[in-house]
Amino acid sequence: MADMLVELNKAIDAAGLTDPRFAATIELARQYAELLDEVGVEELPKVGPLLLSALDKLGLTATGKLAKGGEPDAGKPANPLDELRRKREQRNAS
């Protein structure tokens, strides 16, 4: 398995997540990634969804990017429900 913590830190740096409001979620994601590095794939079914949820909240997944108004990963169709949620959030923010 790849070094999850190293890859996570690269993604965080690339996304420019420097806002202190993200600090707790970033730390949580780092703890999950470190745990996966330590225990390996045996714990992936338990820890993987938790890490994925944290990544999503940080906008580091295609779904998370859509929720934040970004573009989904190329070649992956957008989820219609996510698009409706995004539009509703924009309406409510006005």
Salt bridges, closest charged atoms under 4 A:
GLU7 OE2 - LYS10 NZ 3.42
ASP19 OD2 - ARG21 NH2 2.54
GLU43 OE1 - LYS46 NZ 3.75
ASP73 OD1 - LYS65 NZ 3.26
ASP82 OD1 - ARG85 NH1 2.90
GLU83 OE2 - ARG86 NH2 2.29
